[in-house]
Amino acid sequence: MLELMEWLAERGVTTVLKVDGDRMTEHRKAWMVIVSGGPLGDDSFFRADLTTADGCLDSLLAHLKGKGLSPFK
């Protein structure tokens, strides 16, 4: 995930990956990923709240692919 975040930052995309301790102890969707800006567009904003970091990564990669931006070209 850190390599992907760096790759996105080099392209002007702001990325946040967060885990919420309160949500974790309550067995709720504790992981969150947010991306915006850069080649995703000025009005772009993507957020996913999921139960695992891997889920956030998968969701983010699918979103990026849909926007025509992928580190796997």
PyMOL Python script that loads the backbone (N, CA, C, O; Angstrom):
from pymol import cmd

cmd.read_pdbstr("""\
ATOM      1  N   MET A   1       0.827  -1.194   0.000  1.00  0.00           N
ATOM      2  CA  MET A   1       0.000   0.000   0.000  1.00  0.00           C
ATOM      3  C   MET A   1       0.868   1.255   0.000  1.00  0.00           C
ATOM      4  O   MET A   1       0.550   2.231  -0.678  1.00  0.00           O
ATOM      5  N   LEU A   2       1.961   1.231   0.756  1.00  0.00           N
ATOM      6  CA  LEU A   2       2.808   2.417   0.819  1.00  0.00           C
ATOM      7  C   LEU A   2       3.411   2.746  -0.541  1.00  0.00           C
ATOM      8  O   LEU A   2       3.522   3.917  -0.905  1.00  0.00           O
ATOM      9  N   GLU A   3       3.803   1.720  -1.293  1.00  0.00           N
ATOM     10  CA  GLU A   3       4.349   1.953  -2.632  1.00  0.00           C
ATOM     11  C   GLU A   3       3.295   2.567  -3.544  1.00  0.00           C
ATOM     12  O   GLU A   3       3.603   3.461  -4.333  1.00  0.00           O
ATOM     13  N   LEU A   4       2.054   2.095  -3.442  1.00  0.00           N
ATOM     14  CA  LEU A   4       0.972   2.655  -4.239  1.00  0.00           C
ATOM     15  C   LEU A   4       0.708   4.102  -3.845  1.00  0.00           C
ATOM     16  O   LEU A   4       0.503   4.951  -4.713  1.00  0.00           O
ATOM     17  N   MET A   5       0.709   4.393  -2.550  1.00  0.00           N
ATOM     18  CA  MET A   5       0.483   5.761  -2.093  1.00  0.00           C
ATOM     19  C   MET A   5       1.572   6.691  -2.629  1.00  0.00           C
ATOM     20  O   MET A   5       1.280   7.811  -3.049  1.00  0.00           O
ATOM     21  N   GLU A   6       2.810   6.235  -2.616  1.00  0.00           N
ATOM     22  CA  GLU A   6       3.906   7.044  -3.145  1.00  0.00           C
ATOM     23  C   GLU A   6       3.743   7.241  -4.653  1.00  0.00           C
ATOM     24  O   GLU A   6       3.937   8.347  -5.156  1.00  0.00           O
ATOM     25  N   TRP A   7       3.388   6.178  -5.376  1.00  0.00           N
ATOM     26  CA  TRP A   7       3.173   6.262  -6.818  1.00  0.00           C
ATOM     27  C   TRP A   7       2.071   7.278  -7.131  1.00  0.00           C
ATOM     28  O   TRP A   7       2.211   8.079  -8.055  1.00  0.00           O
ATOM     29  N   LEU A   8       0.994   7.247  -6.377  1.00  0.00           N
ATOM     30  CA  LEU A   8      -0.097   8.199  -6.578  1.00  0.00           C
ATOM     31  C   LEU A   8       0.340   9.624  -6.254  1.00  0.00           C
ATOM     32  O   LEU A   8       0.014  10.554  -6.992  1.00  0.00           O
ATOM     33  N   ALA A   9       1.067   9.800  -5.170  1.00  0.00           N
ATOM     34  CA  ALA A   9       1.534  11.130  -4.779  1.00  0.00           C
ATOM     35  C   ALA A   9       2.430  11.734  -5.864  1.00  0.00           C
ATOM     36  O   ALA A   9       2.358  12.933  -6.131  1.00  0.00           O
ATOM     37  N   GLU A  10       3.263  10.915  -6.480  1.00  0.00           N
ATOM     38  CA  GLU A  10       4.130  11.390  -7.564  1.00  0.00           C
ATOM     39  C   GLU A  10       3.316  11.893  -8.748  1.00  0.00           C
ATOM     40  O   GLU A  10       3.834  12.635  -9.582  1.00  0.00           O
ATOM     41  N   ARG A  11       2.073  11.506  -8.832  1.00  0.00           N
ATOM     42  CA  ARG A  11       1.180  11.930  -9.900  1.00  0.00           C
ATOM     43  C   ARG A  11       0.200  13.012  -9.434  1.00  0.00           C
ATOM     44  O   ARG A  11      -0.695  13.404 -10.183  1.00  0.00           O
ATOM     45  N   GLY A  12       0.367  13.485  -8.218  1.00  0.00           N
ATOM     46  CA  GLY A  12      -0.464  14.566  -7.701  1.00  0.00           C
ATOM     47  C   GLY A  12      -1.734  14.140  -7.006  1.00  0.00           C
ATOM     48  O   GLY A  12      -2.597  14.974  -6.730  1.00  0.00           O
ATOM     49  N   VAL A  13      -1.869  12.848  -6.714  1.00  0.00           N
ATOM     50  CA  VAL A  13      -3.068  12.341  -6.042  1.00  0.00           C
ATOM     51  C   VAL A  13      -2.821  12.304  -4.533  1.00  0.00           C
ATOM     52  O   VAL A  13      -1.808  11.774  -4.077  1.00  0.00           O
ATOM     53  N   THR A  14      -3.743  12.863  -3.774  1.00  0.00           N
ATOM     54  CA  THR A  14      -3.683  12.798  -2.320  1.00  0.00           C
ATOM     55  C   THR A  14      -4.353  11.510  -1.866  1.00  0.00           C
ATOM     56  O   THR A  14      -5.461  11.190  -2.296  1.00  0.00           O
ATOM     57  N   THR A  15      -3.669  10.771  -0.987  1.00  0.00           N
ATOM     58  CA  THR A  15      -4.179   9.486  -0.523  1.00  0.00           C
ATOM     59  C   THR A  15      -4.120   9.421   0.995  1.00  0.00           C
ATOM     60  O   THR A  15      -3.121   9.810   1.601  1.00  0.00           O
ATOM     61  N   VAL A  16      -5.190   8.929   1.609  1.00  0.00           N
ATOM     62  CA  VAL A  16      -5.243   8.728   3.053  1.00  0.00           C
ATOM     63  C   VAL A  16      -5.679   7.295   3.313  1.00  0.00           C
ATOM     64  O   VAL A  16      -6.676   6.830   2.761  1.00  0.00           O
ATOM     65  N   LEU A  17      -4.927   6.599   4.155  1.00  0.00           N
ATOM     66  CA  LEU A  17      -5.321   5.273   4.636  1.00  0.00           C
ATOM     67  C   LEU A  17      -5.401   5.378   6.149  1.00  0.00           C
ATOM     68  O   LEU A  17      -4.450   5.813   6.797  1.00  0.00           O
ATOM     69  N   LYS A  18      -6.530   4.981   6.708  1.00  0.00           N
ATOM     70  CA  LYS A  18      -6.760   5.169   8.144  1.00  0.00           C
ATOM     71  C   LYS A  18      -7.395   3.919   8.736  1.00  0.00           C
ATOM     72  O   LYS A  18      -8.191   3.238   8.089  1.00  0.00           O
ATOM     73  N   VAL A  19      -7.028   3.637   9.971  1.00  0.00           N
ATOM     74  CA  VAL A  19      -7.739   2.620  10.741  1.00  0.00           C
ATOM     75  C   VAL A  19      -8.234   3.296  12.016  1.00  0.00           C
ATOM     76  O   VAL A  19      -7.485   4.009  12.683  1.00  0.00           O
ATOM     77  N   ASP A  20      -9.497   3.065  12.346  1.00  0.00           N
ATOM     78  CA  ASP A  20     -10.150   3.715  13.478  1.00  0.00           C
ATOM     79  C   ASP A  20     -10.267   2.719  14.631  1.00  0.00           C
ATOM     80  O   ASP A  20     -10.985   1.725  14.526  1.00  0.00           O
ATOM     81  N   GLY A  21      -9.566   2.986  15.719  1.00  0.00           N
ATOM     82  CA  GLY A  21      -9.549   2.082  16.869  1.00  0.00           C
ATOM     83  C   GLY A  21     -10.914   1.869  17.493  1.00  0.00           C
ATOM     84  O   GLY A  21     -11.241   0.752  17.893  1.00  0.00           O
ATOM     85  N   ASP A  22     -11.724   2.929  17.584  1.00  0.00           N
ATOM     86  CA  ASP A  22     -13.065   2.786  18.154  1.00  0.00           C
ATOM     87  C   ASP A  22     -13.920   1.849  17.310  1.00  0.00           C
ATOM     88  O   ASP A  22     -14.613   0.977  17.833  1.00  0.00           O
ATOM     89  N   ARG A  23     -13.860   2.044  15.997  1.00  0.00           N
ATOM     90  CA  ARG A  23     -14.633   1.162  15.113  1.00  0.00           C
ATOM     91  C   ARG A  23     -14.127  -0.276  15.209  1.00  0.00           C
ATOM     92  O   ARG A  23     -14.918  -1.218  15.176  1.00  0.00           O
ATOM     93  N   MET A  24     -12.808  -0.444  15.328  1.00  0.00           N
ATOM     94  CA  MET A  24     -12.235  -1.788  15.400  1.00  0.00           C
ATOM     95  C   MET A  24     -12.753  -2.530  16.627  1.00  0.00           C
ATOM     96  O   MET A  24     -13.152  -3.691  16.531  1.00  0.00           O
ATOM     97  N   THR A  25     -12.748  -1.865  17.773  1.00  0.00           N
ATOM     98  CA  THR A  25     -13.203  -2.530  18.991  1.00  0.00           C
ATOM     99  C   THR A  25     -14.704  -2.795  18.969  1.00  0.00           C
ATOM    100  O   THR A  25     -15.192  -3.672  19.682  1.00  0.00           O
ATOM    101  N   GLU A  26     -15.437  -2.041  18.155  1.00  0.00           N
ATOM    102  CA  GLU A  26     -16.877  -2.242  18.010  1.00  0.00           C
ATOM    103  C   GLU A  26     -17.206  -3.196  16.855  1.00  0.00           C
ATOM    104  O   GLU A  26     -18.376  -3.397  16.530  1.00  0.00           O
ATOM    105  N   HIS A  27     -16.181  -3.778  16.242  1.00  0.00           N
ATOM    106  CA  HIS A  27     -16.338  -4.724  15.129  1.00  0.00           C
ATOM    107  C   HIS A  27     -17.099  -4.115  13.962  1.00  0.00           C
ATOM    108  O   HIS A  27     -17.949  -4.756  13.343  1.00  0.00           O
ATOM    109  N   ARG A  28     -16.765  -2.837  13.674  1.00  0.00           N
ATOM    110  CA  ARG A  28     -17.350  -2.138  12.530  1.00  0.00           C
ATOM    111  C   ARG A  28     -16.284  -1.954  11.466  1.00  0.00           C
ATOM    112  O   ARG A  28     -15.125  -2.310  11.681  1.00  0.00           O
ATOM    113  N   LYS A  29     -16.657  -1.409  10.337  1.00  0.00           N
ATOM    114  CA  LYS A  29     -15.721  -1.157   9.239  1.00  0.00           C
ATOM    115  C   LYS A  29     -14.695  -0.115   9.680  1.00  0.00           C
ATOM    116  O   LYS A  29     -14.950   1.087   9.600  1.00  0.00           O
ATOM    117  N   ALA A  30     -13.542  -0.577  10.141  1.00  0.00           N
ATOM    118  CA  ALA A  30     -12.547   0.299  10.758  1.00  0.00           C
ATOM    119  C   ALA A  30     -11.563   0.901   9.770  1.00  0.00           C
ATOM    120  O   ALA A  30     -10.942   1.921  10.069  1.00  0.00           O
ATOM    121  N   TRP A  31     -11.406   0.297   8.606  1.00  0.00           N
ATOM    122  CA  TRP A  31     -10.426   0.778   7.633  1.00  0.00           C
ATOM    123  C   TRP A  31     -11.076   1.720   6.632  1.00  0.00           C
ATOM    124  O   TRP A  31     -12.205   1.499   6.196  1.00  0.00           O
ATOM    125  N   MET A  32     -10.337   2.788   6.268  1.00  0.00           N
ATOM    126  CA  MET A  32     -10.851   3.758   5.311  1.00  0.00           C
ATOM    127  C   MET A  32      -9.722   4.181   4.389  1.00  0.00           C
ATOM    128  O   MET A  32      -8.593   4.395   4.832  1.00  0.00           O
ATOM    129  N   VAL A  33     -10.034   4.302   3.102  1.00  0.00           N
ATOM    130  CA  VAL A  33      -9.104   4.870   2.133  1.00  0.00           C
ATOM    131  C   VAL A  33      -9.829   6.001   1.410  1.00  0.00           C
ATOM    132  O   VAL A  33     -11.005   5.890   1.063  1.00  0.00           O
ATOM    133  N   ILE A  34      -9.092   7.094   1.192  1.00  0.00           N
ATOM    134  CA  ILE A  34      -9.609   8.254   0.473  1.00  0.00           C
ATOM    135  C   ILE A  34      -8.562   8.660  -0.549  1.00  0.00           C
ATOM    136  O   ILE A  34      -7.373   8.695  -0.233  1.00  0.00           O
ATOM    137  N   VAL A  35      -8.988   8.970  -1.782  1.00  0.00           N
ATOM    138  CA  VAL A  35      -8.099   9.550  -2.788  1.00  0.00           C
ATOM    139  C   VAL A  35      -8.820  10.706  -3.467  1.00  0.00           C
ATOM    140  O   VAL A  35     -10.044  10.710  -3.599  1.00  0.00           O
ATOM    141  N   SER A  36      -8.024  11.692  -3.896  1.00  0.00           N
ATOM    142  CA  SER A  36      -8.588  12.821  -4.636  1.00  0.00           C
ATOM    143  C   SER A  36      -7.480  13.573  -5.353  1.00  0.00           C
ATOM    144  O   SER A  36      -6.301  13.464  -5.018  1.00  0.00           O
ATOM    145  N   GLY A  37      -7.905  14.345  -6.357  1.00  0.00           N
ATOM    146  CA  GLY A  37      -7.010  15.249  -7.051  1.00  0.00           C
ATOM    147  C   GLY A  37      -6.161  14.623  -8.136  1.00  0.00           C
ATOM    148  O   GLY A  37      -6.374  13.482  -8.546  1.00  0.00           O
ATOM    149  N   GLY A  38      -5.182  15.410  -8.593  1.00  0.00           N
ATOM    150  CA  GLY A  38      -4.270  14.968  -9.632  1.00  0.00           C
ATOM    151  C   GLY A  38      -5.015  14.560 -10.887  1.00  0.00           C
ATOM    152  O   GLY A  38      -5.995  15.205 -11.262  1.00  0.00           O
ATOM    153  N   PRO A  39      -4.561  13.487 -11.551  1.00  0.00           N
ATOM    154  CA  PRO A  39      -5.191  13.054 -12.791  1.00  0.00           C
ATOM    155  C   PRO A  39      -6.602  12.475 -12.594  1.00  0.00           C
ATOM    156  O   PRO A  39      -7.283  12.152 -13.567  1.00  0.00           O
ATOM    157  N   LEU A  40      -7.031  12.348 -11.348  1.00  0.00           N
ATOM    158  CA  LEU A  40      -8.398  11.885 -11.083  1.00  0.00           C
ATOM    159  C   LEU A  40      -9.404  13.007 -11.297  1.00  0.00           C
ATOM    160  O   LEU A  40     -10.607  12.758 -11.372  1.00  0.00           O
ATOM    161  N   GLY A  41      -8.916  14.246 -11.395  1.00  0.00           N
ATOM    162  CA  GLY A  41      -9.781  15.396 -11.640  1.00  0.00           C
ATOM    163  C   GLY A  41      -9.993  16.231 -10.397  1.00  0.00           C
ATOM    164  O   GLY A  41      -9.911  15.733  -9.275  1.00  0.00           O
ATOM    165  N   ASP A  42     -10.267  17.504 -10.607  1.00  0.00           N
ATOM    166  CA  ASP A  42     -10.457  18.437  -9.506  1.00  0.00           C
ATOM    167  C   ASP A  42     -11.662  18.095  -8.642  1.00  0.00           C
ATOM    168  O   ASP A  42     -11.638  18.315  -7.431  1.00  0.00           O
ATOM    169  N   ASP A  43     -12.704  17.565  -9.246  1.00  0.00           N
ATOM    170  CA  ASP A  43     -13.914  17.260  -8.492  1.00  0.00           C
ATOM    171  C   ASP A  43     -13.970  15.791  -8.066  1.00  0.00           C
ATOM    172  O   ASP A  43     -15.013  15.295  -7.638  1.00  0.00           O
ATOM    173  N   SER A  44     -12.832  15.106  -8.191  1.00  0.00           N
ATOM    174  CA  SER A  44     -12.824  13.687  -7.829  1.00  0.00           C
ATOM    175  C   SER A  44     -12.685  13.513  -6.325  1.00  0.00           C
ATOM    176  O   SER A  44     -12.004  14.289  -5.655  1.00  0.00           O
ATOM    177  N   PHE A  45     -13.325  12.505  -5.819  1.00  0.00           N
ATOM    178  CA  PHE A  45     -13.210  12.136  -4.414  1.00  0.00           C
ATOM    179  C   PHE A  45     -13.702  10.710  -4.311  1.00  0.00           C
ATOM    180  O   PHE A  45     -14.832  10.409  -4.696  1.00  0.00           O
ATOM    181  N   PHE A  46     -12.869   9.834  -3.798  1.00  0.00           N
ATOM    182  CA  PHE A  46     -13.258   8.443  -3.621  1.00  0.00           C
ATOM    183  C   PHE A  46     -12.971   8.059  -2.183  1.00  0.00           C
ATOM    184  O   PHE A  46     -11.896   8.337  -1.653  1.00  0.00           O
ATOM    185  N   ARG A  47     -13.937   7.422  -1.565  1.00  0.00           N
ATOM    186  CA  ARG A  47     -13.777   6.951  -0.191  1.00  0.00           C
ATOM    187  C   ARG A  47     -14.392   5.562  -0.075  1.00  0.00           C
ATOM    188  O   ARG A  47     -15.474   5.298  -0.600  1.00  0.00           O
ATOM    189  N   ALA A  48     -13.681   4.681   0.624  1.00  0.00           N
ATOM    190  CA  ALA A  48     -14.211   3.347   0.914  1.00  0.00           C
ATOM    191  C   ALA A  48     -13.961   3.046   2.383  1.00  0.00           C
ATOM    192  O   ALA A  48     -12.842   3.207   2.871  1.00  0.00           O
ATOM    193  N   ASP A  49     -14.989   2.614   3.083  1.00  0.00           N
ATOM    194  CA  ASP A  49     -14.897   2.173   4.471  1.00  0.00           C
ATOM    195  C   ASP A  49     -15.135   0.669   4.470  1.00  0.00           C
ATOM    196  O   ASP A  49     -16.216   0.208   4.105  1.00  0.00           O
ATOM    197  N   LEU A  50     -14.120  -0.099   4.881  1.00  0.00           N
ATOM    198  CA  LEU A  50     -14.196  -1.555   4.807  1.00  0.00           C
ATOM    199  C   LEU A  50     -13.632  -2.193   6.067  1.00  0.00           C
ATOM    200  O   LEU A  50     -13.106  -1.503   6.940  1.00  0.00           O
ATOM    201  N   THR A  51     -13.743  -3.506   6.155  1.00  0.00           N
ATOM    202  CA  THR A  51     -13.311  -4.209   7.364  1.00  0.00           C
ATOM    203  C   THR A  51     -11.833  -4.581   7.371  1.00  0.00           C
ATOM    204  O   THR A  51     -11.292  -4.933   8.419  1.00  0.00           O
ATOM    205  N   THR A  52     -11.163  -4.506   6.199  1.00  0.00           N
ATOM    206  CA  THR A  52      -9.740  -4.854   6.144  1.00  0.00           C
ATOM    207  C   THR A  52      -8.967  -3.852   5.294  1.00  0.00           C
ATOM    208  O   THR A  52      -9.531  -3.183   4.428  1.00  0.00           O
ATOM    209  N   ALA A  53      -7.669  -3.763   5.558  1.00  0.00           N
ATOM    210  CA  ALA A  53      -6.795  -2.928   4.739  1.00  0.00           C
ATOM    211  C   ALA A  53      -6.721  -3.495   3.320  1.00  0.00           C
ATOM    212  O   ALA A  53      -6.693  -2.735   2.351  1.00  0.00           O
ATOM    213  N   ASP A  54      -6.688  -4.814   3.192  1.00  0.00           N
ATOM    214  CA  ASP A  54      -6.657  -5.439   1.870  1.00  0.00           C
ATOM    215  C   ASP A  54      -7.910  -5.092   1.066  1.00  0.00           C
ATOM    216  O   ASP A  54      -7.839  -4.876  -0.144  1.00  0.00           O
ATOM    217  N   GLY A  55      -9.037  -5.042   1.734  1.00  0.00           N
ATOM    218  CA  GLY A  55     -10.275  -4.651   1.070  1.00  0.00           C
ATOM    219  C   GLY A  55     -10.193  -3.233   0.535  1.00  0.00           C
ATOM    220  O   GLY A  55     -10.658  -2.948  -0.568  1.00  0.00           O
ATOM    221  N   CYS A  56      -9.595  -2.338   1.330  1.00  0.00           N
ATOM    222  CA  CYS A  56      -9.408  -0.949   0.884  1.00  0.00           C
ATOM    223  C   CYS A  56      -8.493  -0.897  -0.333  1.00  0.00           C
ATOM    224  O   CYS A  56      -8.756  -0.159  -1.282  1.00  0.00           O
ATOM    225  N   LEU A  57      -7.425  -1.676  -0.304  1.00  0.00           N
ATOM    226  CA  LEU A  57      -6.495  -1.714  -1.432  1.00  0.00           C
ATOM    227  C   LEU A  57      -7.200  -2.214  -2.688  1.00  0.00           C
ATOM    228  O   LEU A  57      -7.073  -1.607  -3.751  1.00  0.00           O
ATOM    229  N   ASP A  58      -7.936  -3.303  -2.577  1.00  0.00           N
ATOM    230  CA  ASP A  58      -8.660  -3.846  -3.733  1.00  0.00           C
ATOM    231  C   ASP A  58      -9.663  -2.836  -4.281  1.00  0.00           C
ATOM    232  O   ASP A  58      -9.772  -2.660  -5.495  1.00  0.00           O
ATOM    233  N   SER A  59     -10.388  -2.180  -3.396  1.00  0.00           N
ATOM    234  CA  SER A  59     -11.379  -1.192  -3.798  1.00  0.00           C
ATOM    235  C   SER A  59     -10.713  -0.003  -4.492  1.00  0.00           C
ATOM    236  O   SER A  59     -11.211   0.494  -5.502  1.00  0.00           O
ATOM    237  N   LEU A  60      -9.600   0.440  -3.947  1.00  0.00           N
ATOM    238  CA  LEU A  60      -8.865   1.563  -4.532  1.00  0.00           C
ATOM    239  C   LEU A  60      -8.340   1.194  -5.913  1.00  0.00           C
ATOM    240  O   LEU A  60      -8.471   1.979  -6.852  1.00  0.00           O
ATOM    241  N   LEU A  61      -7.747   0.013  -6.047  1.00  0.00           N
ATOM    242  CA  LEU A  61      -7.227  -0.407  -7.348  1.00  0.00           C
ATOM    243  C   LEU A  61      -8.334  -0.494  -8.396  1.00  0.00           C
ATOM    244  O   LEU A  61      -8.123  -0.117  -9.549  1.00  0.00           O
ATOM    245  N   ALA A  62      -9.506  -0.985  -8.009  1.00  0.00           N
ATOM    246  CA  ALA A  62     -10.634  -1.051  -8.936  1.00  0.00           C
ATOM    247  C   ALA A  62     -11.079   0.354  -9.346  1.00  0.00           C
ATOM    248  O   ALA A  62     -11.387   0.596 -10.513  1.00  0.00           O
ATOM    249  N   HIS A  63     -11.110   1.271  -8.386  1.00  0.00           N
ATOM    250  CA  HIS A  63     -11.492   2.658  -8.688  1.00  0.00           C
ATOM    251  C   HIS A  63     -10.496   3.287  -9.654  1.00  0.00           C
ATOM    252  O   HIS A  63     -10.886   3.919 -10.636  1.00  0.00           O
ATOM    253  N   LEU A  64      -9.213   3.111  -9.373  1.00  0.00           N
ATOM    254  CA  LEU A  64      -8.177   3.682 -10.237  1.00  0.00           C
ATOM    255  C   LEU A  64      -8.267   3.115 -11.652  1.00  0.00           C
ATOM    256  O   LEU A  64      -8.130   3.848 -12.631  1.00  0.00           O
ATOM    257  N   LYS A  65      -8.493   1.831 -11.751  1.00  0.00           N
ATOM    258  CA  LYS A  65      -8.621   1.193 -13.061  1.00  0.00           C
ATOM    259  C   LYS A  65      -9.798   1.798 -13.827  1.00  0.00           C
ATOM    260  O   LYS A  65      -9.705   2.044 -15.029  1.00  0.00           O
ATOM    261  N   GLY A  66     -10.894   2.031 -13.128  1.00  0.00           N
ATOM    262  CA  GLY A  66     -12.059   2.646 -13.754  1.00  0.00           C
ATOM    263  C   GLY A  66     -11.803   4.062 -14.239  1.00  0.00           C
ATOM    264  O   GLY A  66     -12.473   4.544 -15.153  1.00  0.00           O
ATOM    265  N   LYS A  67     -10.832   4.729 -13.626  1.00  0.00           N
ATOM    266  CA  LYS A  67     -10.452   6.091 -14.019  1.00  0.00           C
ATOM    267  C   LYS A  67      -9.312   6.095 -15.035  1.00  0.00           C
ATOM    268  O   LYS A  67      -8.829   7.155 -15.432  1.00  0.00           O
ATOM    269  N   GLY A  68      -8.883   4.892 -15.455  1.00  0.00           N
ATOM    270  CA  GLY A  68      -7.790   4.790 -16.414  1.00  0.00           C
ATOM    271  C   GLY A  68      -6.422   5.050 -15.831  1.00  0.00           C
ATOM    272  O   GLY A  68      -5.500   5.427 -16.553  1.00  0.00           O
ATOM    273  N   LEU A  69      -6.277   4.854 -14.531  1.00  0.00           N
ATOM    274  CA  LEU A  69      -5.006   5.092 -13.851  1.00  0.00           C
ATOM    275  C   LEU A  69      -4.639   3.818 -13.085  1.00  0.00           C
ATOM    276  O   LEU A  69      -5.329   3.414 -12.148  1.00  0.00           O
ATOM    277  N   SER A  70      -3.546   3.205 -13.506  1.00  0.00           N
ATOM    278  CA  SER A  70      -3.148   1.950 -12.851  1.00  0.00           C
ATOM    279  C   SER A  70      -1.629   1.867 -12.783  1.00  0.00           C
ATOM    280  O   SER A  70      -0.942   2.219 -13.742  1.00  0.00           O
ATOM    281  N   PRO A  71      -1.108   1.405 -11.660  1.00  0.00           N
ATOM    282  CA  PRO A  71       0.339   1.228 -11.556  1.00  0.00           C
ATOM    283  C   PRO A  71       0.823  -0.014 -12.293  1.00  0.00           C
ATOM    284  O   PRO A  71       2.027  -0.260 -12.351  1.00  0.00           O
ATOM    285  N   PHE A  72      -0.085  -0.797 -12.854  1.00  0.00           N
ATOM    286  CA  PHE A  72       0.249  -2.070 -13.481  1.00  0.00           C
ATOM    287  C   PHE A  72       0.194  -2.013 -15.007  1.00  0.00           C
ATOM    288  O   PHE A  72      -0.168  -2.998 -15.650  1.00  0.00           O
ATOM    289  N   LYS A  73       0.547  -0.878 -15.585  1.00  0.00           N
ATOM    290  CA  LYS A  73       0.499  -0.748 -17.061  1.00  0.00           C
ATOM    291  C   LYS A  73       1.678  -1.431 -17.689  1.00  0.00           C
ATOM    292  O   LYS A  73       1.812  -1.431 -18.913  1.00  0.00           O
TER     293      LYS A  73
END
""", "prot")
cmd.dss("prot")
cmd.show_as("cartoon", "prot")
cmd.util.cbc("prot")
cmd.orient("prot")
